[in-house]
Amino acid sequence: MHALVRRTHEERVLAALRAGGALSRSELATRVGLSRTTLSEITASLLRRGAAVVVDTDAATRSGSGRPAERIALDPGAGQFLGVDFGHRRVHVAVADASHEIIASGVQPYDDEPWPARVELALGLVDRLVADHGLHFGALQAVGIGVPGPFTGGAPGGTPVAWNRHATPDGVQAAFAERFGTPVVVDNNTRLAALAEAVSHPGGPGDLVYVRLSDGVGGGLVVSGRLVLGARGYSGELGHVTADPTGVACRCGKRGCLETVASVPAILAACRRRGAAVDDLDGLAAAVEKGDPVVDAVLREAGTALGRVLGAAAMVLDPVEVVVGGEVAHVAPVIVEQAAATLRYELYSVPTDVPRVVRASQLGDRGGALGALAALFHRSPLLAGYPEPEAAGPHHLRRSAQ
């Protein structure tokens, strides 16, 4: 309870500094309504961590005698939290300051590289963000990392697993812990994207089903305002729910998984089999723009399969909102429309006065990195029971949850 109260007080101070710019301790106390002792403790902590800096004094504006008061402001270059999302073909990095505002972000594409190469590219991207934005990580509190799934390392008793060597995040946690000397959280990147969607919802987190259509297909669940991991960390793994029992072989060993129908490679391959010259996402977007009937048919079939899987999930979980993310949802909105229509049909017999919303993600490619940051912030009931970052290295700093 003491940690929660202290965090609440600190967030009020950070909000005041963000809104008011440079302020003296006296001005801060007036704005946030805290005692001088409490405020002194919080500002001392912010200064010690490098989240805030003393910029000047009020000597030019104060009246009367007495020692000029220092004025404190947020350090615009202090990276306090680092979020990293490793996709199949790119890594996205986002840096947040002490007030949880994004101060820098970037993307580094790569081919189907092994994990050591991916890590080096990610760390190189971080170095470029530091140089381009004048950042420093002297006060970095924690690193959150999203990796392709299924990755079960975040679940209680879970063991990190994957289906091939390129999908196994060997050494990722250790590499970032060694580089930054901070606590590091690693989890499935799609589940983290689900967290970001729930946190960004204007009405606050509730019951949400999230699915991301990319090089693979993954998902995440928020139930009763909490991110669900599952007993072994597989919760929300919608990509490997069977959509067509007679379908093609999946990399997981089964047949006809949703991933074999609605992932980017599956959709592109289906278009080519039917004679549409679509080799990549740009080609898919161009075909959608001109109304290619073959591509439209492929997308509607994939949307129907997606809608059936989402319908089964919605029948069990009864969510208020279903969110479809990933590149396909962005370039081909018809797949979301078809999924929504199919889901309505699947749930037609279920009476409800609560409208179910099926929408495309508004966070785009940033979702995994933003979710990794949200997992570090520990700001909402979504993360009740979420595993704490593991302390790593001799210089590990105060955890963001404290």
C-alpha positions as YAML, in Angstrom:
chain: A
units: angstrom
residues:
- id: 1
  name: MET
  ca: [0.00, 0.00, 0.00]
- id: 2
  name: HIS
  ca: [2.83, 2.40, 0.84]
- id: 3
  name: ALA
  ca: [4.42, 1.77, -2.57]
- id: 4
  name: LEU
  ca: [1.10, 2.44, -4.33]
- id: 5
  name: VAL
  ca: [0.57, 5.71, -2.44]
- id: 6
  name: ARG
  ca: [4.12, 6.82, -3.16]
- id: 7
  name: ARG
  ca: [3.75, 6.00, -6.86]
- id: 8
  name: THR
  ca: [0.50, 7.97, -6.98]
- id: 9
  name: HIS
  ca: [2.19, 10.98, -5.36]
- id: 10
  name: GLU
  ca: [5.13, 10.72, -7.74]
- id: 11
  name: GLU
  ca: [2.82, 10.63, -10.75]
- id: 12
  name: ARG
  ca: [1.12, 13.81, -9.53]
- id: 13
  name: VAL
  ca: [4.50, 15.53, -9.26]
- id: 14
  name: LEU
  ca: [5.51, 14.33, -12.73]
- id: 15
  name: ALA
  ca: [2.19, 15.52, -14.17]
- id: 16
  name: ALA
  ca: [2.71, 18.95, -12.60]
- id: 17
  name: LEU
  ca: [6.20, 19.23, -14.05]
- id: 18
  name: ARG
  ca: [4.98, 18.12, -17.45]
- id: 19
  name: ALA
  ca: [2.20, 20.72, -17.42]
- id: 20
  name: GLY
  ca: [4.02, 23.58, -15.71]
- id: 21
  name: GLY
  ca: [7.58, 23.26, -16.91]
- id: 22
  name: ALA
  ca: [10.25, 24.41, -14.46]
- id: 23
  name: LEU
  ca: [8.81, 24.84, -10.95]
- id: 24
  name: SER
  ca: [10.21, 25.48, -7.51]
- id: 25
  name: ARG
  ca: [9.51, 23.02, -4.72]
- id: 26
  name: SER
  ca: [7.14, 25.54, -3.18]
- id: 27
  name: GLU
  ca: [5.21, 25.88, -6.44]
- id: 28
  name: LEU
  ca: [5.10, 22.12, -6.78]
- id: 29
  name: ALA
  ca: [3.75, 21.71, -3.25]
- id: 30
  name: THR
  ca: [0.97, 24.18, -4.01]
- id: 31
  name: ARG
  ca: [0.02, 22.45, -7.26]
- id: 32
  name: VAL
  ca: [0.01, 18.87, -6.00]
- id: 33
  name: GLY
  ca: [-1.13, 19.44, -2.42]
- id: 34
  name: LEU
  ca: [1.60, 17.39, -0.76]
- id: 35
  name: SER
  ca: [3.48, 18.12, 2.43]
- id: 36
  name: ARG
  ca: [6.94, 19.65, 2.15]
- id: 37
  name: THR
  ca: [8.48, 16.49, 3.60]
- id: 38
  name: THR
  ca: [6.76, 14.16, 1.12]
- id: 39
  name: LEU
  ca: [7.52, 16.45, -1.80]
- id: 40
  name: SER
  ca: [11.16, 16.74, -0.75]
- id: 41
  name: GLU
  ca: [11.50, 12.95, -0.75]
- id: 42
  name: ILE
  ca: [9.91, 12.61, -4.18]
- id: 43
  name: THR
  ca: [11.93, 15.38, -5.82]
- id: 44
  name: ALA
  ca: [15.13, 14.03, -4.30]
- id: 45
  name: SER
  ca: [14.34, 10.64, -5.82]
- id: 46
  name: LEU
  ca: [13.56, 12.15, -9.23]
- id: 47
  name: LEU
  ca: [16.81, 14.14, -9.20]
- id: 48
  name: ARG
  ca: [18.85, 11.16, -8.03]
- id: 49
  name: ARG
  ca: [17.45, 8.94, -10.81]
- id: 50
  name: GLY
  ca: [18.01, 11.59, -13.46]
- id: 51
  name: ALA
  ca: [14.31, 11.89, -14.22]
- id: 52
  name: ALA
  ca: [14.42, 15.59, -13.33]
- id: 53
  name: VAL
  ca: [17.11, 18.26, -13.26]
- id: 54
  name: VAL
  ca: [17.64, 21.60, -11.57]
- id: 55
  name: VAL
  ca: [17.46, 24.13, -14.39]
- id: 56
  name: ASP
  ca: [17.83, 27.47, -12.57]
- id: 57
  name: THR
  ca: [16.58, 29.43, -9.54]
- id: 58
  name: ASP
  ca: [13.74, 31.88, -9.05]
- id: 59
  name: ALA
  ca: [16.19, 34.70, -8.27]
- id: 60
  name: ALA
  ca: [14.98, 36.78, -11.22]
- id: 61
  name: THR
  ca: [11.33, 36.67, -10.24]
- id: 62
  name: ARG
  ca: [11.25, 36.36, -6.45]
- id: 63
  name: SER
  ca: [10.64, 39.36, -4.19]
- id: 64
  name: GLY
  ca: [12.18, 39.96, -0.79]
- id: 65
  name: SER
  ca: [15.29, 38.55, 0.76]
- id: 66
  name: GLY
  ca: [16.22, 34.96, 1.27]
- id: 67
  name: ARG
  ca: [18.02, 32.27, -0.61]
- id: 68
  name: PRO
  ca: [16.76, 31.78, -4.20]
- id: 69
  name: ALA
  ca: [14.79, 28.55, -4.63]
- id: 70
  name: GLU
  ca: [15.88, 25.98, -7.16]
- id: 71
  name: ARG
  ca: [13.53, 25.31, -10.06]
- id: 72
  name: ILE
  ca: [13.11, 21.71, -11.19]
- id: 73
  name: ALA
  ca: [12.06, 20.39, -14.59]
- id: 74
  name: LEU
  ca: [11.82, 17.01, -16.27]
- id: 75
  name: ASP
  ca: [15.00, 16.04, -18.09]
- id: 76
  name: PRO
  ca: [13.87, 15.81, -21.74]
- id: 77
  name: GLY
  ca: [16.73, 13.46, -22.57]
- id: 78
  name: ALA
  ca: [16.38, 10.98, -19.72]
- id: 79
  name: GLY
  ca: [15.25, 7.61, -21.00]
- id: 80
  name: GLN
  ca: [13.64, 5.92, -18.02]
- id: 81
  name: PHE
  ca: [11.95, 2.98, -19.76]
- id: 82
  name: LEU
  ca: [12.91, 1.09, -22.91]
- id: 83
  name: GLY
  ca: [10.37, -0.94, -24.90]
- id: 84
  name: VAL
  ca: [11.53, -3.34, -27.62]
- id: 85
  name: ASP
  ca: [9.36, -5.39, -29.99]
- id: 86
  name: PHE
  ca: [11.09, -8.07, -32.06]
- id: 87
  name: GLY
  ca: [8.90, -8.99, -35.02]
- id: 88
  name: HIS
  ca: [9.67, -11.64, -37.60]
- id: 89
  name: ARG
  ca: [11.19, -9.05, -39.95]
- id: 90
  name: ARG
  ca: [11.80, -5.89, -37.94]
- id: 91
  name: VAL
  ca: [12.50, -4.57, -34.47]
- id: 92
  name: HIS
  ca: [10.65, -1.55, -33.06]
- id: 93
  name: VAL
  ca: [12.10, 0.44, -30.15]
- id: 94
  name: ALA
  ca: [10.34, 3.06, -28.03]
- id: 95
  name: VAL
  ca: [11.81, 5.14, -25.19]
- id: 96
  name: ALA
  ca: [9.71, 6.76, -22.47]
- id: 97
  name: ASP
  ca: [10.60, 9.37, -19.89]
- id: 98
  name: ALA
  ca: [9.70, 9.49, -16.21]
- id: 99
  name: SER
  ca: [6.21, 10.77, -16.96]
- id: 100
  name: HIS
  ca: [5.63, 7.77, -19.27]
- id: 101
  name: GLU
  ca: [5.67, 9.94, -22.40]
- id: 102
  name: ILE
  ca: [7.31, 8.53, -25.55]
- id: 103
  name: ILE
  ca: [10.38, 10.64, -26.30]
- id: 104
  name: ALA
  ca: [11.91, 8.62, -29.14]
- id: 105
  name: SER
  ca: [11.09, 5.62, -31.31]
- id: 106
  name: GLY
  ca: [12.40, 3.88, -34.39]
- id: 107
  name: VAL
  ca: [12.26, 0.75, -36.55]
- id: 108
  name: GLN
  ca: [15.04, -1.44, -37.94]
- id: 109
  name: PRO
  ca: [14.08, -4.00, -40.63]
- id: 110
  name: TYR
  ca: [15.93, -7.30, -40.96]
- id: 111
  name: ASP
  ca: [15.67, -10.55, -42.86]
- id: 112
  name: ASP
  ca: [15.08, -13.91, -41.21]
- id: 113
  name: GLU
  ca: [18.09, -13.41, -38.94]
- id: 114
  name: PRO
  ca: [19.12, -15.60, -35.99]
- id: 115
  name: TRP
  ca: [18.67, -14.03, -32.58]
- id: 116
  name: PRO
  ca: [22.23, -12.79, -31.97]
- id: 117
  name: ALA
  ca: [22.02, -10.74, -35.16]
- id: 118
  name: ARG
  ca: [18.57, -9.40, -34.22]
- id: 119
  name: VAL
  ca: [19.86, -8.32, -30.82]
- id: 120
  name: GLU
  ca: [22.82, -6.51, -32.36]
- id: 121
  name: LEU
  ca: [20.52, -4.68, -34.77]
- id: 122
  name: ALA
  ca: [18.21, -3.69, -31.91]
- id: 123
  name: LEU
  ca: [21.08, -2.36, -29.80]
- id: 124
  name: GLY
  ca: [22.38, -0.47, -32.82]
- id: 125
  name: LEU
  ca: [18.95, 1.13, -33.24]
- id: 126
  name: VAL
  ca: [19.00, 2.16, -29.58]
- id: 127
  name: ASP
  ca: [22.42, 3.77, -30.11]
- id: 128
  name: ARG
  ca: [21.09, 5.73, -33.10]
- id: 129
  name: LEU
  ca: [18.10, 6.98, -31.10]
- id: 130
  name: VAL
  ca: [20.49, 8.15, -28.38]
- id: 131
  name: ALA
  ca: [22.59, 10.05, -30.92]
- id: 132
  name: ASP
  ca: [19.68, 11.47, -32.92]
- id: 133
  name: HIS
  ca: [17.59, 12.61, -29.94]
- id: 134
  name: GLY
  ca: [20.26, 13.49, -27.41]
- id: 135
  name: LEU
  ca: [19.10, 10.81, -24.96]
- id: 136
  name: HIS
  ca: [20.87, 9.19, -22.05]
- id: 137
  name: PHE
  ca: [20.10, 6.02, -20.12]
- id: 138
  name: GLY
  ca: [21.91, 6.85, -16.89]
- id: 139
  name: ALA
  ca: [18.61, 6.58, -15.03]
- id: 140
  name: LEU
  ca: [17.07, 3.72, -17.02]
- id: 141
  name: GLN
  ca: [14.75, 1.80, -14.71]
- id: 142
  name: ALA
  ca: [13.75, -1.24, -16.76]
- id: 143
  name: VAL
  ca: [13.58, -2.80, -20.23]
- id: 144
  name: GLY
  ca: [10.50, -4.53, -21.66]
- id: 145
  name: ILE
  ca: [10.94, -6.86, -24.63]
- id: 146
  name: GLY
  ca: [8.33, -8.48, -26.86]
- id: 147
  name: VAL
  ca: [9.25, -11.57, -28.89]
- id: 148
  name: PRO
  ca: [7.28, -13.67, -31.41]
- id: 149
  name: GLY
  ca: [5.25, -16.42, -29.84]
- id: 150
  name: PRO
  ca: [4.38, -18.63, -28.42]
- id: 151
  name: PHE
  ca: [6.69, -17.50, -25.64]
- id: 152
  name: THR
  ca: [5.66, -18.74, -22.23]
- id: 153
  name: GLY
  ca: [8.47, -17.41, -20.09]
- id: 154
  name: GLY
  ca: [6.27, -14.73, -18.49]
- id: 155
  name: ALA
  ca: [3.75, -17.17, -17.02]
- id: 156
  name: PRO
  ca: [4.09, -18.56, -13.50]
- id: 157
  name: GLY
  ca: [5.97, -21.82, -13.94]
- id: 158
  name: GLY
  ca: [6.21, -21.22, -17.68]
- id: 159
  name: THR
  ca: [9.24, -22.28, -19.67]
- id: 160
  name: PRO
  ca: [10.24, -20.26, -22.75]
- id: 161
  name: VAL
  ca: [9.34, -22.33, -25.80]
- id: 162
  name: ALA
  ca: [9.11, -21.82, -29.55]
- id: 163
  name: TRP
  ca: [8.86, -23.93, -32.70]
- id: 164
  name: ASN
  ca: [12.05, -23.16, -34.57]
- id: 165
  name: ARG
  ca: [15.48, -21.71, -33.93]
- id: 166
  name: HIS
  ca: [14.65, -18.32, -35.47]
- id: 167
  name: ALA
  ca: [11.66, -17.94, -33.15]
- id: 168
  name: THR
  ca: [13.57, -18.89, -29.99]
- id: 169
  name: PRO
  ca: [14.72, -15.74, -28.17]
- id: 170
  name: ASP
  ca: [17.99, -17.22, -26.96]
- id: 171
  name: GLY
  ca: [20.07, -14.75, -24.96]
- id: 172
  name: VAL
  ca: [17.82, -11.73, -25.49]
- id: 173
  name: GLN
  ca: [17.14, -11.06, -21.82]
- id: 174
  name: ALA
  ca: [20.78, -11.59, -20.85]
- id: 175
  name: ALA
  ca: [22.07, -9.33, -23.63]
- id: 176
  name: PHE
  ca: [19.91, -6.37, -22.62]
- id: 177
  name: ALA
  ca: [20.53, -6.94, -18.91]
- id: 178
  name: GLU
  ca: [24.28, -6.95, -19.51]
- id: 179
  name: ARG
  ca: [24.14, -3.86, -21.71]
- id: 180
  name: PHE
  ca: [21.95, -1.72, -19.43]
- id: 181
  name: GLY
  ca: [22.28, -3.31, -15.98]
- id: 182
  name: THR
  ca: [18.54, -3.02, -15.33]
- id: 183
  name: PRO
  ca: [15.60, -5.37, -14.72]
- id: 184
  name: VAL
  ca: [14.33, -6.92, -17.97]
- id: 185
  name: VAL
  ca: [10.87, -8.35, -18.80]
- id: 186
  name: VAL
  ca: [10.43, -10.63, -21.84]
- id: 187
  name: ASP
  ca: [7.00, -11.69, -23.06]
- id: 188
  name: ASN
  ca: [5.05, -12.54, -26.19]
- id: 189
  name: ASN
  ca: [4.87, -9.40, -28.34]
- id: 190
  name: THR
  ca: [1.27, -9.91, -29.41]
- id: 191
  name: ARG
  ca: [0.13, -10.24, -25.82]
- id: 192
  name: LEU
  ca: [1.96, -7.01, -25.09]
- id: 193
  name: ALA
  ca: [0.19, -5.38, -28.04]
- id: 194
  name: ALA
  ca: [-3.12, -6.47, -26.50]
- id: 195
  name: LEU
  ca: [-2.05, -4.76, -23.29]
- id: 196
  name: ALA
  ca: [-1.28, -1.56, -25.20]
- id: 197
  name: GLU
  ca: [-4.71, -1.63, -26.87]
- id: 198
  name: ALA
  ca: [-6.45, -2.06, -23.52]
- id: 199
  name: VAL
  ca: [-4.46, 0.71, -21.84]
- id: 200
  name: SER
  ca: [-5.16, 3.10, -24.72]
- id: 201
  name: HIS
  ca: [-8.92, 2.41, -24.71]
- id: 202
  name: PRO
  ca: [-10.75, 5.70, -23.95]
- id: 203
  name: GLY
  ca: [-13.21, 3.96, -21.66]
- id: 204
  name: GLY
  ca: [-10.53, 2.17, -19.70]
- id: 205
  name: PRO
  ca: [-9.62, -1.53, -19.79]
- id: 206
  name: GLY
  ca: [-12.41, -4.06, -19.82]
- id: 207
  name: ASP
  ca: [-12.97, -7.33, -21.70]
- id: 208
  name: LEU
  ca: [-10.99, -7.39, -24.92]
- id: 209
  name: VAL
  ca: [-9.86, -9.98, -27.46]
- id: 210
  name: TYR
  ca: [-6.89, -8.96, -29.62]
- id: 211
  name: VAL
  ca: [-5.51, -10.72, -32.69]
- id: 212
  name: ARG
  ca: [-2.57, -9.61, -34.82]
- id: 213
  name: LEU
  ca: [-2.21, -10.64, -38.48]
- id: 214
  name: SER
  ca: [1.42, -10.39, -39.50]
- id: 215
  name: ASP
  ca: [4.09, -12.88, -40.62]
- id: 216
  name: GLY
  ca: [2.41, -15.05, -38.01]
- id: 217
  name: VAL
  ca: [-0.91, -14.77, -36.19]
- id: 218
  name: GLY
  ca: [-1.08, -14.26, -32.45]
- id: 219
  name: GLY
  ca: [-3.50, -12.94, -29.88]
- id: 220
  name: GLY
  ca: [-4.02, -11.65, -26.38]
- id: 221
  name: LEU
  ca: [-6.86, -11.52, -23.87]
- id: 222
  name: VAL
  ca: [-7.92, -8.95, -21.34]
- id: 223
  name: VAL
  ca: [-10.61, -10.32, -19.04]
- id: 224
  name: SER
  ca: [-12.31, -8.27, -16.31]
- id: 225
  name: GLY
  ca: [-9.67, -5.59, -16.73]
- id: 226
  name: ARG
  ca: [-6.68, -7.90, -16.41]
- id: 227
  name: LEU
  ca: [-4.17, -9.18, -18.92]
- id: 228
  name: VAL
  ca: [-4.49, -12.98, -18.94]
- id: 229
  name: LEU
  ca: [-1.35, -15.11, -19.19]
- id: 230
  name: GLY
  ca: [-2.81, -18.55, -18.59]
- id: 231
  name: ALA
  ca: [-1.41, -21.38, -16.49]
- id: 232
  name: ARG
  ca: [1.45, -22.02, -18.92]
- id: 233
  name: GLY
  ca: [1.50, -18.76, -20.85]
- id: 234
  name: TYR
  ca: [-0.52, -19.82, -23.89]
- id: 235
  name: SER
  ca: [-3.56, -17.66, -23.26]
- id: 236
  name: GLY
  ca: [-4.71, -15.85, -26.42]
- id: 237
  name: GLU
  ca: [-2.73, -18.05, -28.83]
- id: 238
  name: LEU
  ca: [-5.40, -17.68, -31.51]
- id: 239
  name: GLY
  ca: [-3.02, -18.26, -34.41]
- id: 240
  name: HIS
  ca: [-2.93, -21.97, -33.69]
- id: 241
  name: VAL
  ca: [-6.63, -22.52, -33.24]
- id: 242
  name: THR
  ca: [-7.80, -24.79, -36.07]
- id: 243
  name: ALA
  ca: [-9.67, -22.83, -38.75]
- id: 244
  name: ASP
  ca: [-9.73, -25.58, -41.42]
- id: 245
  name: PRO
  ca: [-9.17, -29.20, -40.29]
- id: 246
  name: THR
  ca: [-8.34, -30.22, -43.86]
- id: 247
  name: GLY
  ca: [-6.06, -27.27, -44.49]
- id: 248
  name: VAL
  ca: [-2.32, -27.06, -45.10]
- id: 249
  name: ALA
  ca: [0.33, -28.10, -42.59]
- id: 250
  name: CYS
  ca: [1.29, -25.50, -40.01]
- id: 251
  name: ARG
  ca: [4.76, -24.96, -38.57]
- id: 252
  name: CYS
  ca: [3.37, -26.05, -35.18]
- id: 253
  name: GLY
  ca: [2.72, -29.57, -36.51]
- id: 254
  name: LYS
  ca: [-1.06, -29.34, -36.91]
- id: 255
  name: ARG
  ca: [-3.14, -28.61, -40.01]
- id: 256
  name: GLY
  ca: [-5.29, -25.66, -40.92]
- id: 257
  name: CYS
  ca: [-4.39, -23.31, -38.07]
- id: 258
  name: LEU
  ca: [-5.63, -19.75, -38.44]
- id: 259
  name: GLU
  ca: [-2.04, -18.74, -39.17]
- id: 260
  name: THR
  ca: [-2.09, -20.89, -42.34]
- id: 261
  name: VAL
  ca: [-5.07, -18.90, -43.60]
- id: 262
  name: ALA
  ca: [-4.85, -15.33, -42.31]
- id: 263
  name: SER
  ca: [-1.13, -14.54, -41.91]
- id: 264
  name: VAL
  ca: [0.63, -12.30, -44.42]
- id: 265
  name: PRO
  ca: [2.51, -15.19, -46.14]
- id: 266
  name: ALA
  ca: [-0.67, -17.30, -46.30]
- id: 267
  name: ILE
  ca: [-2.73, -14.50, -47.87]
- id: 268
  name: LEU
  ca: [-0.02, -13.63, -50.40]
- id: 269
  name: ALA
  ca: [0.40, -17.29, -51.35]
- id: 270
  name: ALA
  ca: [-3.37, -17.73, -51.81]
- id: 271
  name: CYS
  ca: [-3.49, -14.67, -54.07]
- id: 272
  name: ARG
  ca: [-0.66, -16.02, -56.24]
- id: 273
  name: ARG
  ca: [-2.25, -19.48, -56.50]
- id: 274
  name: ARG
  ca: [-5.33, -17.83, -57.99]
- id: 275
  name: GLY
  ca: [-3.35, -15.82, -60.50]
- id: 276
  name: ALA
  ca: [-3.01, -12.43, -58.77]
- id: 277
  name: ALA
  ca: [0.48, -10.94, -59.13]
- id: 278
  name: VAL
  ca: [0.86, -10.02, -55.46]
- id: 279
  name: ASP
  ca: [4.34, -10.55, -54.04]
- id: 280
  name: ASP
  ca: [4.38, -8.38, -50.93]
- id: 281
  name: LEU
  ca: [2.28, -6.09, -48.75]
- id: 282
  name: ASP
  ca: [2.76, -3.15, -51.12]
- id: 283
  name: GLY
  ca: [1.41, -5.27, -53.95]
- id: 284
  name: LEU
  ca: [-1.50, -6.37, -51.77]
- id: 285
  name: ALA
  ca: [-2.30, -2.78, -50.91]
- id: 286
  name: ALA
  ca: [-2.23, -1.80, -54.60]
- id: 287
  name: ALA
  ca: [-4.52, -4.71, -55.52]
- id: 288
  name: VAL
  ca: [-6.97, -3.71, -52.76]
- id: 289
  name: GLU
  ca: [-6.90, -0.10, -53.94]
- id: 290
  name: LYS
  ca: [-7.88, -1.03, -57.51]
- id: 291
  name: GLY
  ca: [-10.50, -3.55, -56.35]
- id: 292
  name: ASP
  ca: [-8.89, -6.75, -57.68]
- id: 293
  name: PRO
  ca: [-11.70, -9.35, -57.41]
- id: 294
  name: VAL
  ca: [-9.31, -12.27, -56.83]
- id: 295
  name: VAL
  ca: [-7.56, -10.51, -53.96]
- id: 296
  name: ASP
  ca: [-10.90, -9.40, -52.54]
- id: 297
  name: ALA
  ca: [-12.14, -13.01, -52.54]
- id: 298
  name: VAL
  ca: [-8.98, -14.24, -50.79]
- id: 299
  name: LEU
  ca: [-9.26, -11.56, -48.14]
- id: 300
  name: ARG
  ca: [-12.94, -12.26, -47.52]
- id: 301
  name: GLU
  ca: [-12.23, -15.97, -47.11]
- id: 302
  name: ALA
  ca: [-9.44, -15.20, -44.66]
- id: 303
  name: GLY
  ca: [-11.75, -12.74, -42.87]
- id: 304
  name: THR
  ca: [-14.44, -15.41, -42.61]
- id: 305
  name: ALA
  ca: [-12.00, -17.87, -41.06]
- id: 306
  name: LEU
  ca: [-10.80, -15.18, -38.68]
- id: 307
  name: GLY
  ca: [-14.38, -14.30, -37.75]
- id: 308
  name: ARG
  ca: [-15.17, -17.93, -36.91]
- id: 309
  name: VAL
  ca: [-12.18, -18.23, -34.60]
- id: 310
  name: LEU
  ca: [-13.01, -14.88, -32.98]
- id: 311
  name: GLY
  ca: [-16.62, -15.97, -32.69]
- id: 312
  name: ALA
  ca: [-15.61, -19.06, -30.70]
- id: 313
  name: ALA
  ca: [-13.42, -16.92, -28.46]
- id: 314
  name: ALA
  ca: [-16.18, -14.34, -28.03]
- id: 315
  name: MET
  ca: [-18.73, -17.04, -27.20]
- id: 316
  name: VAL
  ca: [-16.53, -18.17, -24.32]
- id: 317
  name: LEU
  ca: [-15.23, -14.80, -23.11]
- id: 318
  name: ASP
  ca: [-18.07, -12.40, -24.03]
- id: 319
  name: PRO
  ca: [-15.79, -9.41, -24.72]
- id: 320
  name: VAL
  ca: [-17.01, -5.88, -25.26]
- id: 321
  name: GLU
  ca: [-14.39, -5.26, -27.93]
- id: 322
  name: VAL
  ca: [-12.43, -7.27, -30.49]
- id: 323
  name: VAL
  ca: [-9.35, -5.60, -31.99]
- id: 324
  name: VAL
  ca: [-7.58, -6.77, -35.15]
- id: 325
  name: GLY
  ca: [-4.01, -5.56, -35.56]
- id: 326
  name: GLY
  ca: [-1.12, -6.19, -37.92]
- id: 327
  name: GLU
  ca: [-0.17, -5.07, -41.40]
- id: 328
  name: VAL
  ca: [-3.03, -6.83, -43.18]
- id: 329
  name: ALA
  ca: [-5.66, -5.03, -41.12]
- id: 330
  name: HIS
  ca: [-4.04, -1.73, -42.12]
- id: 331
  name: VAL
  ca: [-3.67, -2.29, -45.87]
- id: 332
  name: ALA
  ca: [-6.80, -4.43, -46.37]
- id: 333
  name: PRO
  ca: [-9.62, -3.25, -44.08]
- id: 334
  name: VAL
  ca: [-12.02, -5.62, -45.86]
- id: 335
  name: ILE
  ca: [-10.58, -8.47, -43.80]
- id: 336
  name: VAL
  ca: [-11.70, -6.70, -40.61]
- id: 337
  name: GLU
  ca: [-15.12, -5.95, -42.11]
- id: 338
  name: GLN
  ca: [-15.59, -9.60, -43.11]
- id: 339
  name: ALA
  ca: [-14.41, -10.84, -39.70]
- id: 340
  name: ALA
  ca: [-16.90, -8.49, -38.02]
- id: 341
  name: ALA
  ca: [-19.76, -9.73, -40.21]
- id: 342
  name: THR
  ca: [-18.88, -13.37, -39.52]
- id: 343
  name: LEU
  ca: [-18.58, -12.77, -35.79]
- id: 344
  name: ARG
  ca: [-22.01, -11.12, -35.75]
- id: 345
  name: TYR
  ca: [-23.44, -14.20, -37.43]
- id: 346
  name: GLU
  ca: [-21.66, -16.56, -35.03]
- id: 347
  name: LEU
  ca: [-23.07, -14.67, -32.04]
- id: 348
  name: TYR
  ca: [-26.51, -13.92, -33.47]
- id: 349
  name: SER
  ca: [-28.23, -16.30, -31.05]
- id: 350
  name: VAL
  ca: [-26.66, -14.66, -28.00]
- id: 351
  name: PRO
  ca: [-28.92, -11.87, -26.71]
- id: 352
  name: THR
  ca: [-27.13, -8.75, -25.55]
- id: 353
  name: ASP
  ca: [-27.75, -5.07, -25.04]
- id: 354
  name: VAL
  ca: [-24.01, -4.33, -25.08]
- id: 355
  name: PRO
  ca: [-22.71, -3.60, -28.58]
- id: 356
  name: ARG
  ca: [-19.69, -5.65, -29.59]
- id: 357
  name: VAL
  ca: [-17.11, -3.54, -31.35]
- id: 358
  name: VAL
  ca: [-14.80, -5.13, -33.93]
- id: 359
  name: ARG
  ca: [-12.20, -2.63, -35.07]
- id: 360
  name: ALA
  ca: [-8.75, -2.35, -36.54]
- id: 361
  name: SER
  ca: [-5.94, -1.40, -34.19]
- id: 362
  name: GLN
  ca: [-5.11, 2.29, -34.02]
- id: 363
  name: LEU
  ca: [-1.59, 1.68, -32.71]
- id: 364
  name: GLY
  ca: [-0.24, 0.11, -35.90]
- id: 365
  name: ASP
  ca: [3.24, -1.37, -35.72]
- id: 366
  name: ARG
  ca: [3.96, 0.36, -32.41]
- id: 367
  name: GLY
  ca: [1.67, -1.89, -30.36]
- id: 368
  name: GLY
  ca: [4.24, -4.41, -29.15]
- id: 369
  name: ALA
  ca: [6.81, -1.81, -28.09]
- id: 370
  name: LEU
  ca: [4.14, 0.33, -26.39]
- id: 371
  name: GLY
  ca: [2.81, -2.75, -24.62]
- id: 372
  name: ALA
  ca: [6.32, -3.58, -23.44]
- id: 373
  name: LEU
  ca: [6.48, -0.11, -21.90]
- id: 374
  name: ALA
  ca: [3.04, -0.52, -20.34]
- id: 375
  name: ALA
  ca: [4.19, -3.77, -18.74]
- id: 376
  name: LEU
  ca: [6.97, -1.80, -17.07]
- id: 377
  name: PHE
  ca: [4.79, 1.05, -15.89]
- id: 378
  name: HIS
  ca: [2.56, -1.20, -13.74]
- id: 379
  name: ARG
  ca: [-0.02, 1.56, -13.76]
- id: 380
  name: SER
  ca: [-3.31, -0.30, -13.99]
- id: 381
  name: PRO
  ca: [-5.26, -3.37, -12.83]
- id: 382
  name: LEU
  ca: [-4.30, -4.97, -16.15]
- id: 383
  name: LEU
  ca: [-1.04, -6.04, -14.59]
- id: 384
  name: ALA
  ca: [-2.27, -7.36, -11.25]
- id: 385
  name: GLY
  ca: [-0.32, -10.55, -10.76]
- id: 386
  name: TYR
  ca: [1.97, -9.84, -13.73]
- id: 387
  name: PRO
  ca: [5.50, -11.15, -13.13]
- id: 388
  name: GLU
  ca: [7.97, -8.58, -11.83]
- id: 389
  name: PRO
  ca: [11.06, -7.83, -13.94]
- id: 390
  name: GLU
  ca: [14.01, -9.99, -13.00]
- id: 391
  name: ALA
  ca: [16.83, -7.98, -11.50]
- id: 392
  name: ALA
  ca: [19.94, -8.41, -13.59]
- id: 393
  name: GLY
  ca: [23.46, -7.16, -13.20]
- id: 394
  name: PRO
  ca: [25.19, -5.56, -10.22]
- id: 395
  name: HIS
  ca: [23.81, -2.10, -10.94]
- id: 396
  name: HIS
  ca: [20.11, -2.88, -11.10]
- id: 397
  name: LEU
  ca: [17.98, 0.15, -10.37]
- id: 398
  name: ARG
  ca: [14.69, 0.67, -8.58]
- id: 399
  name: ARG
  ca: [11.86, -1.26, -10.23]
- id: 400
  name: SER
  ca: [9.13, 0.78, -11.85]
- id: 401
  name: ALA
  ca: [6.50, -1.04, -9.81]
- id: 402
  name: GLN
  ca: [7.80, 0.32, -6.52]
...
